[in-house]
């Protein structure tokens, strides 16, 4: 013989017991406490993500302008730069990487802690470059003291040390006046 089943009830108190509180009354507070840290941590990440698109566009414009400068005024020359991508792709100039991203000697020097202005100057003079383009933040590349700052450009609303900045140096003292003239013509 099978025991008869208990009758179904529709009363709420019968399911949770008399005098007890339903489980869902505190769930709103728990949800807020769980979501609050995500919001506090997530907002700065969202802001950085939104500004990353503008920085990428600035880098794209900077690289294209630098490539145009090299293509027009240093077509078959030797140019030192820390950003070889667009400049190398869009020009016939021979590039000397001064950041170590495509130059194994400077990459090794970075790893060994020997990446300094003297090491950069030696690489550039050995290659025979007359002009150096330092793009982006200046702290990324140690600039030798004997290089002469010719000028450069940066995006409107930013400063000279922004990621969109391009600084041009005359590496060879004999080429300083030519570098100044080419920059002046490029800016017109």
C-alpha positions in Angstrom: 0.0 0.0 0.0 1.2 3.5 -0.9 0.7 6.4 1.5 -1.5 9.2 0.2 0.3 12.3 -0.9 0.0 15.5 1.1 -2.6 17.9 -0.2 -1.2 20.8 -2.3 -1.5 24.2 -0.7 -1.5 27.7 -2.2 -0.7 29.4 1.0 2.7 31.1 1.1 3.2 30.6 4.8 2.9 26.9 4.4 5.9 26.8 2.0 8.3 29.0 4.0 7.0 28.5 7.4 5.0 30.7 9.7 6.7 34.0 10.8 9.8 33.6 8.5 10.8 36.2 5.8 10.9 35.3 2.1 14.4 34.8 0.7 14.0 37.5 -2.0 13.6 40.4 0.4 17.3 40.9 0.9 18.3 40.0 -2.7 18.2 43.7 -3.8 20.8 44.7 -1.3 23.0 41.7 -2.2 22.7 42.5 -5.9 23.7 46.1 -5.3 26.7 45.0 -3.2 27.8 42.7 -5.9 27.4 45.2 -8.8 28.9 48.2 -7.0 32.5 46.9 -7.2 32.1 46.1 -10.9 30.9 49.7 -11.6 33.8 51.2 -9.5 36.4 49.1 -11.3 34.7 49.2 -14.7 34.2 52.9 -15.2 37.9 53.8 -15.6 38.3 50.8 -18.0 35.5 52.1 -20.1 37.0 55.6 -20.2 40.4 54.2 -21.2 38.7 52.1 -23.9 36.9 55.2 -25.3 40.2 57.2 -25.4 42.1 54.3 -27.0 40.3 54.9 -30.3 41.3 58.5 -30.3 44.9 57.6 -29.5 44.9 55.0 -32.3 43.6 57.5 -34.8 46.3 60.0 -33.6 49.0 57.4 -34.1 47.7 56.6 -37.6 47.6 60.2 -38.7 51.1 60.8 -37.1 52.6 57.9 -38.9 51.1 58.8 -42.3 52.3 62.4 -41.9 55.8 61.2 -41.0 55.8 58.8 -44.0 54.8 61.7 -46.3 57.6 63.8 -44.9 60.2 61.1 -45.5 58.7 60.2 -48.9 58.9 63.8 -50.2 62.2 65.0 -48.7 64.3 61.9 -47.9 63.1 59.5 -50.6 66.3 57.5 -51.1 68.0 58.6 -48.0 68.7 57.0 -44.7 66.4 58.0 -41.9 66.5 57.0 -38.2 63.1 56.5 -36.5 61.5 54.7 -33.6 58.4 53.8 -35.6 59.3 51.9 -38.7 55.9 50.5 -39.8 54.1 53.1 -41.9 57.3 55.0 -42.8 58.9 51.8 -44.1 55.8 50.7 -45.9 55.1 54.0 -47.7 58.6 55.1 -48.6 61.7 53.8 -50.3 64.0 55.3 -47.6 66.3 53.0 -45.8 65.3 53.1 -42.1 67.3 52.7 -39.0 65.2 51.4 -36.1 66.3 53.3 -32.9 63.7 51.7 -30.6 64.8 48.1 -30.8 61.6 46.7 -32.2 63.2 45.6 -35.5 66.8 46.1 -34.6 68.2 43.0 -32.8 71.3 44.8 -31.5 69.2 47.6 -29.8 66.7 45.0 -28.6 69.5 43.1 -26.9 70.9 46.3 -25.5 67.4 47.1 -24.0 67.3 43.7 -22.4 70.8 44.0 -20.9 70.1 47.5 -19.6 72.6 49.1 -22.0 70.1 51.0 -24.2 71.1 54.6 -23.9 71.8 57.7 -26.0 75.4 56.7 -26.8 74.2 53.3 -28.1 71.5 54.9 -30.3 74.0 57.4 -31.6 76.4 54.6 -32.5 73.7 52.7 -34.4 72.6 55.8 -36.3 76.1 57.0 -37.2 77.1 53.5 -38.3 74.1 53.4 -40.7 74.9 56.9 -42.0 71.5 58.5 -41.3 71.3 62.3 -41.5 67.8 62.8 -40.0 66.0 61.2 -37.1 62.3 61.2 -36.5 61.2 60.5 -33.0 57.5 59.8 -32.8 55.3 59.5 -29.8 56.4 60.0 -26.2 60.0 61.3 -26.1 60.9 59.2 -23.0 60.7 56.0 -25.2 63.9 56.9 -27.0 67.1 58.3 -25.5 68.1 61.2 -27.8 71.9 61.9 -28.1 72.9 65.3 -27.0 74.8 66.1 -30.2 71.6 65.7 -32.3 70.1 69.1 -33.2 66.4 69.5 -32.7 65.0 70.9 -35.9 61.3 71.0 -35.1 58.3 68.8 -35.6 54.5 68.7 -35.3 51.7 67.5 -33.1 47.9 67.3 -33.2 45.9 70.4 -32.4 44.9 70.4 -28.7 47.8 68.3 -27.6 51.3 69.1 -26.5 54.8 68.4 -27.8 55.2 65.3 -25.6 51.9 63.7 -26.6 51.7 60.3 -28.4 50.8 62.2 -31.6 54.0 64.3 -31.6 56.8 64.0 -34.2 60.2 65.5 -33.4 62.8 65.8 -36.1 66.5 65.9 -35.4 69.5 66.6 -37.6 71.9 63.8 -36.8 74.7 65.2 -39.0 75.7 68.8 -38.5 76.4 69.2 -42.2 72.7 68.4 -42.9 71.2 70.7 -40.4 70.3 73.5 -42.8 68.8 71.0 -45.3 66.7 69.4 -42.6 65.4 72.8 -41.5 64.5 73.7 -45.1 62.7 70.4 -45.7 60.7 70.8 -42.5 59.8 74.4 -43.4 58.6 73.3 -46.9 56.7 70.4 -45.5 54.8 72.7 -43.0 53.6 75.0 -45.8 
